[in-house]
Amino acid sequence: MEPTMTDEHRPTITDVLGKDHRDLDALWDRVEATPATDRPNRQRIFAAFRSGLLAHIAEEEEQLFPRFDKTDPTLRTLVDRLLAEHREIREVLDRIDRALRTGDGAIEELGFELVNALGEHNAREESFAYPWLDGRLSPEQVREVQRRLGPRDRF
């Protein structure tokens, strides 16, 4: 039996997906902290980071973004911007993956590009997109989204 949640402790999209952002940031920090000379370990950690980030992006696109259109179609511009940012992030991830596999020294520059893209994107989601949904979805709807997102603590 689940405990009853008060409004103060009700689940939020911001809490769940914001935690994903922080967990992924920590995993990226591990990629950067791994010496370039330890390519196998760096590639392994990056593969986990990339897989987690791509899963997070897919969840947003499948579970959250359609809710913006259903709740308020005027937010199509926001959704389009977030989708464009996701495409940019995927492209940078692919370039980092190639650089790690080939030993290309551009990894530091690409990492800087990724961190900047993610910082701006995550700020937009955490300061507007997620709270906007939290304010319009009932606690039951938020729990349903969380159920569809699946278990956390996976990064």
N, C-alpha and C positions, 0 to 999 in steps of 0.2 A: 504494500500500500504506500503510495507516494504521500509525502507530507503536503498539507495545504499551504499554498503560497499566498502571502499577503501582497498587496500592491508594491510594498517596499522591496520585496524579494521576488517579484515576478520575473520570469525569464525574459531576456531581451535578445534581439538579433545583434544589437551592438555588443553585448557581452560575449556572445558565442563567437561571432566572426571577428571581433576585435582581438579576442584571445588567439584565434588562428593567425592573425597578422603578427602578433607578438611572438608566437611560437615559431613562425616561419622566419621572422627577423633573427631570432636566436640561432636557427639552423643556418641561415646565411652567414651569420657571424662565425660559425664553425668552419664554413667553407673558406672564408677569408683568413681565418687563423691557421688553417692547415698550410704548411709550407708548400710552395710550388714544386719543390723537389720530391714531395710525397704525392705524386700524381695519382696513383691508384686510390689512396685514401680520399684525396680531394675530389676525385671523380665520383666515388661512392657517396660521399656526403652531398655533393651537388645533385646527384641522381635522386636522393631522398628529398632534397629541397625542391627540385623541379617537379617531381611527382606530386608532392604535397601542394605546391602552389597551383599546378594545373588542375588538381582535384578541387581545390578551393574555388578557382575561377569557374570551373564547370558547374559547381553547386550554385554559385551566385547567378550564373546565366540561366540555369534550369529552374531554380527554386525561388529566387528573389526578383530578378528583373521582370518576369511576367507579372508579378504582383504590382509593380509600379503602373504598368499599363492598365491592369484591371481596376486598380484603386483610383488612379488619376492619369488619364491619357495625356495630359499636358506635360507630363514628365518624360515624354519620349526623347527630348533633347538630352536630358541627363543620362538616360539609358544608352542612347547612341554614343555619348562621350565615354561612358564607362566601358562599353563594348570596344570602342576604338583603343582605349588604353589597354584593355586586355589583349588585343591583337598586338600592340606594340610590345607588351611584356612578353608574350609568347615568342615574338621575333628575337628579342634580346636573349631570352633563355636558350633558343636554338643556337644563336651565335656563341654564347658562352659554352654550351655543350661542345660545339665544334672546336672552339679554342682549347678546351680542356683535353679533348681527344687528340688533337694534333700538336699540343705543346706550344701553341701560339701565345706569345707574350702579351697579347691584347686583353687578356683576362682582367687586368686591373681597370683598364678604361671601360670595358664592358660592365664590370661590377659596379663602377661608379654610375654608369648610365642606368643600370637596373635599380640601384638604390634610389636614385632620383625619381625614376618613373614610379616605383612602388610607394615612395614617400608621399608624393602628390596624390596618387590614386587612393591610397589608404586613408589619407586625411579627408579626401572628398567623401569617401564611403562612411568613415566613422563620425564625421562632423555633420553630415547631412543625410546621406542615403539610408544608413541603418537607423538612425534616430527617427527619421521620417516614417519608416515602416513601423518601428516600435510604437509610435504615436497613433497609428491608424489600424493596426491589427489588434484583435482581442488577445488576451492571454492564451486562449485556446488555439487561436490561429498561429501565434508565435510558437507554441509547443508543437503544433503540427509541422511547421517549417523545420523546427529543430529535429523532430523525428525523421523527416525526410532527408535532412542533412546528414544524419547518421551520427555514430559515436565520435567524440572529439578526442583530444590527447593522442593524436595519431602521428604527430610530427616528431 
